[in-house]
Structure formats: structure tokens, C-alpha cells
């Protein structure tokens, strides 16, 4: 049997850029979650891209560049946008 990442999914009502970036920096592949009565967008994350129905796309990464809070406040300074994008594409 081939080793593969677990198929568990983390879900949150937050759709903030900083929360999504934090999940990316933590090593998750991040995607758009389903809307709810209270929220137009939510967030899902997994260790496997195949687990997500709609991973974050280029539009989100471009939006992140314009965000007033593109990162979590405690982000290590050596990490870059390229690090995030490469993790998402794997």
C-alpha cells in the first residue's frame, strides 16, 4: 500500500487572508469552503490537495498581495509568498 497523507480536513468559518496564510505556512493545502447562512466564504485545509474540492487559486494569491493583513502577526520573517504558492501547488 502506497504511503499517502491522511485525508482529514480542517474547517473554519474564517476566510481571512491571515488565517489562510497561517494554514499555508503550517504546511496545509488550503481551499475555499462552502458558504453558510452567516458566511459567504469559509476555509478548508488538508495535507492532501486531492481532499479539497476547490483549492485556493491564483486570484487568491494576487488578492493576498493587496491585503492590509496578508500574514499572521507572528509569521517568521524568512518565509515568502513563493514558499506559500509552492506548497499549494504540490
C-alpha positions in Angstrom: 0.0 0.0 0.0 1.4 3.4 -1.0 2.0 5.9 1.8 -0.3 8.9 1.4 -1.2 11.8 3.6 -4.3 11.5 5.8 -7.5 12.7 4.3 -8.7 14.7 7.3 -9.9 18.2 6.7 -9.6 21.2 8.9 -12.6 23.6 8.6 -13.1 27.1 9.9 -15.7 29.8 9.4 -12.9 32.3 8.8 -12.0 33.4 5.3 -9.4 36.0 6.4 -6.3 36.2 4.4 -4.1 36.0 7.5 -5.8 32.8 8.7 -5.5 31.2 5.2 -1.8 32.2 5.1 -1.2 30.8 8.5 -2.6 27.4 7.4 -0.4 27.5 4.3 2.7 28.4 6.3 1.8 25.5 8.7 2.1 23.1 5.7 -1.6 22.6 4.8 -3.0 22.9 1.3 -5.8 25.4 1.7 -9.1 25.8 -0.2 -12.4 27.6 -0.3 -15.0 26.1 2.0 -18.8 26.0 1.5 -20.9 29.1 2.2 -23.2 29.1 5.2 -26.2 31.2 6.3 -23.8 33.5 8.1 -20.7 33.5 5.9 -20.3 33.7 2.1 -16.9 32.0 2.3 -15.3 29.6 4.7 -11.9 27.9 4.7 -10.9 24.2 4.5 -7.4 22.8 4.8 -5.8 19.4 4.4 -2.4 17.7 3.9 -3.6 16.4 0.6 -4.7 18.6 -2.4 -6.9 15.8 -3.6 -9.0 16.1 -0.5 -10.1 19.6 -1.3 -12.8 20.4 -3.8 -11.7 23.9 -4.5 -8.0 24.8 -3.6 -7.0 28.4 -3.4 -6.3 29.8 -6.8 -4.1 32.4 -8.4 -6.8 35.0 -7.8 -6.5 34.5 -4.0 -2.7 34.8 -4.1 -3.0 38.1 -6.1 -5.6 39.3 -3.6 -3.2 38.5 -0.8 -0.7 40.9 -2.2 -3.2 43.7 -1.9 -4.4 42.8 1.6 -3.7 45.1 4.6 -3.1 41.9 6.7 -1.6 39.3 4.3 0.1 37.3 7.1 -0.4 36.2 10.6 1.2 38.7 13.1 3.7 36.1 14.3 4.9 35.0 10.9 8.6 34.1 10.7 10.3 36.7 8.6 12.3 34.2 6.4 9.1 32.8 4.8 7.9 34.3 1.5 4.9 34.3 -0.8 6.8 31.9 -3.1 7.0 29.4 -0.2 3.2 29.6 0.2 2.5 29.2 -3.5 4.9 26.3 -4.0 3.3 24.4 -1.0 -0.1 24.9 -2.5 0.9 23.6 -5.9 2.5 20.4 -4.6 
